[in-house]
């Protein structure tokens, strides 16, 4: 058997890297083949509809990263100085 990532390697139940995922919510190995990333695409798309939508169209998935950053009560020094204190866009660019 080739090592994970080598040319000709086929992930599956014999792949030591992915063996732990089998039966841990990553699909039914008897019904759905595992892909090269070690999970069952159709089973994951059933759990997370946005994954199924990715097969049909291009998605722009926007999250609330800036809002999440406010949870950390960052100081002016964390932003890079008083002049840009509270500007989460600056943090996102860096």
C-alpha positions as CSV (number, residue, x, y, z in Angstrom):
1,X,0.0,0.0,0.0
2,X,1.3,3.5,-0.8
3,X,1.5,6.2,1.8
4,X,-1.1,8.8,2.1
5,X,-0.5,11.6,-0.5
6,X,1.7,9.5,-2.8
7,X,0.8,9.0,-6.4
8,X,-1.3,6.0,-6.8
9,X,-2.6,6.0,-3.2
10,X,-6.3,5.1,-2.9
11,X,-7.9,6.1,0.4
12,X,-10.3,3.6,1.9
13,X,-10.8,1.4,4.9
14,X,-7.2,0.2,4.7
15,X,-5.8,3.8,4.7
16,X,-4.5,4.3,8.3
17,X,-5.1,8.1,8.0
18,X,-8.8,7.7,7.5
19,X,-9.6,4.4,9.3
20,X,-10.6,6.3,12.4
21,X,-13.2,8.3,10.6
22,X,-15.2,5.3,9.5
23,X,-18.2,4.9,11.6
24,X,-17.7,8.3,13.2
25,X,-20.4,10.2,11.4
26,X,-18.6,10.2,8.1
27,X,-21.1,8.1,6.1
28,X,-21.9,4.5,5.6
29,X,-18.9,2.7,4.0
30,X,-21.1,-0.1,2.7
31,X,-23.2,2.4,0.6
32,X,-21.0,5.2,-0.3
33,X,-17.3,5.2,-1.4
34,X,-14.8,7.4,0.4
35,X,-13.2,10.1,-1.5
36,X,-9.5,11.2,-1.4
37,X,-10.1,13.5,1.6
38,X,-11.4,10.6,3.7
39,X,-15.1,11.4,4.0
40,X,-18.2,10.5,2.2
41,X,-19.4,13.5,0.2
42,X,-23.0,12.6,-0.2
43,X,-23.4,11.9,3.5
44,X,-21.8,15.2,4.5
45,X,-24.0,17.1,2.0
46,X,-27.1,15.6,3.6
47,X,-25.9,16.9,7.0
48,X,-24.8,20.3,5.7
49,X,-27.0,21.6,2.8
50,X,-24.5,24.2,1.7
51,X,-22.1,21.4,0.7
52,X,-24.8,20.0,-1.5
53,X,-25.4,23.4,-3.0
54,X,-21.7,23.7,-3.9
55,X,-22.2,20.9,-6.5
56,X,-24.9,22.9,-8.2
57,X,-23.6,26.4,-8.3
58,X,-20.9,28.8,-7.1
59,X,-21.6,30.1,-3.6
60,X,-20.4,33.2,-1.8
61,X,-20.4,32.2,1.9
62,X,-20.1,35.2,4.2
63,X,-19.6,34.9,7.9
64,X,-19.6,37.3,10.7
65,X,-15.8,37.3,11.4
66,X,-15.7,40.9,12.4
67,X,-18.6,40.4,14.9
68,X,-16.8,37.4,16.3
69,X,-13.6,39.3,16.9
70,X,-15.5,41.7,19.3
71,X,-15.9,38.7,21.7
72,X,-12.2,39.0,22.5
73,X,-12.3,42.6,23.9
74,X,-9.2,43.6,21.9
75,X,-7.2,46.6,23.0
76,X,-6.0,49.5,20.8
77,X,-2.6,47.8,20.6
78,X,-4.2,44.7,19.1
79,X,-5.5,46.7,16.2
80,X,-2.2,48.5,15.7
81,X,-2.8,51.7,17.6
82,X,-5.4,54.2,18.7
83,X,-5.9,55.6,15.2
84,X,-7.4,52.3,14.0
85,X,-8.9,51.0,17.3
86,X,-12.0,49.0,16.7
87,X,-11.5,48.7,12.9
88,X,-12.1,45.0,12.4
89,X,-11.6,45.5,8.6
90,X,-8.0,46.3,9.3
91,X,-7.5,43.1,11.2
92,X,-9.2,41.1,8.4
93,X,-6.8,42.6,5.9
94,X,-3.7,41.7,8.0
